[in-house]
Amino acid sequence: MSFRFIHSSDLHLGRRFANIPEAPDTNVRGRLMEARHGAIARLAAAARDQGAAHVLLAGDTFDTPTPSPGVLRQALAAMAEAAGLTWWLLPGNHDNLREAEPLWDALRRDAPPNVRALTDAAPVDLAPGATLLPVPVLWRSAGEDATQTMPQMPSPEGALRIGLAHGGVTDFTESGANIPPDRDRSARLDYLALGDWHGRMAVGARVHYPGSPEQDRFRHNRRGVCLAVTLAGPGAPPGVEEIETGHFLWSDTSLPLLPGQDAAAALAALLPATGQRDILLRVTASGRAGLPAQAALHDAATRAAPDFAHFDLRTDTLATEYELADLDQIDRAGALRLAAETLRAEAEAAPDGRNIAADALARLYAYVRDNAS
């Protein structure tokens, strides 16, 4: 038999994004929260397009053990709207079974018929000839491999065996707390659907992380995806197709600079030309630049920032080139020149050529320049 389903995880519905500064005119945190809710509809659309009747959510559907009533009820309503599609929800680290016991009680009690809470480590019939082997996370830091019971889980003769788990995959450690990367073989699985890692990762032909369908950090430099999985039959290699589901792009970009280079032009050259409103961009400048170039770079960043959902220019690794003429623009004598010379001496004495004194000197240069113009 051939069986097709959608594999996703780590929706983290209700995440508040407190690490992103809130700008009053952008409401970026609200937009990010809404995009996570919107991922439900995008997963449903992917299932319809792929002819799949099931969505397996491998843990952390909710960001906390106690999501607000609005987050919970609106999520269930969105899933209920996907007629003909069954959602299978597994407790993960953030919404684990014990800390989130009221949540899973509410799901069992109030969920629509097409939403199933997988709170028992016991086989479930997905469809004729397809058995789901779920292992819910009991505690956030359980300290054990949740999949260790999978090899003993029964399934009908000739049925597809699909594992569903949440946790990290590494080689065995002395504690045995991680999921072994060969669990598909030891448990005779046709596919192991994993959650916990927020980026897309194929551990093996039958073991996959889809990552979060809506990204939430500067790490993976791509929009979120889900996986459309096709199992042609027991023992056959699975077909795994990535379907883009992310609305926002979290992009971490490097900006290496050389002395004398036009820093503002270099920044402009790497900025995306379209879709900025749905991009969170972090630019890390490195190398060396003079005081005028640094001032121009910050000016260019200030002009570009309102185009983006979020814009962050980091100059921690950008060293400063000091020219006598640049210090003369601050002041040729007097208190400001003395302050500039003192800051330059402190900055040059720093082992890495970059410290608070260098930042202060760059700010002093920009302040004097702006007030002189």
Number of C-alpha atoms within 10 A of each C-alpha: 12 11 20 20 22 29 30 27 32 29 26 24 24 22 19 13 15 8 8 15 13 14 12 7 7 14 12 21 20 13 14 23 19 14 19 26 20 19 23 21 17 22 25 25 15 22 24 17 10 17 14 21 20 22 25 21 26 31 31 26 24 26 18 19 22 18 18 14 10 10 16 18 16 13 21 19 12 15 21 18 13 19 11 12 19 22 22 21 24 29 33 30 27 23 28 26 24 15 17 22 17 13 23 24 14 14 18 16 10 12 20 16 10 17 19 16 18 24 20 16 17 15 19 15 14 17 13 11 18 23 19 25 30 30 27 27 29 20 17 16 11 12 11 14 21 21 25 18 14 25 15 10 15 13 17 12 8 12 18 28 29 24 25 27 27 29 21 17 20 14 13 13 10 7 9 15 21 20 22 18 18 18 20 23 13 13 21 19 22 24 29 29 26 30 31 22 17 21 24 20 13 13 15 12 14 22 21 20 26 28 27 28 32 33 28 23 17 15 12 17 15 18 21 27 27 29 29 23 20 20 22 16 18 20 14 13 14 19 15 20 14 15 19 17 23 22 19 23 24 25 19 17 16 14 18 16 19 15 14 12 13 16 25 17 12 15 21 14 11 12 13 11 8 9 12 20 15 18 20 22 23 17 19 17 23 17 15 22 24 21 23 20 21 26 22 17 23 19 13 17 18 13 10 15 16 15 14 18 23 22 21 17 18 15 18 14 16 25 25 24 21 17 11 9 10 14 21 13 14 20 17 13 10 8 10 16 16 14 16 22 15 13 20 20 13 16 22 18 13 13 8 11 17 20 19 13 20 26 20 16 23 21 16 20 23 20 13 14 14 10 7 9 5
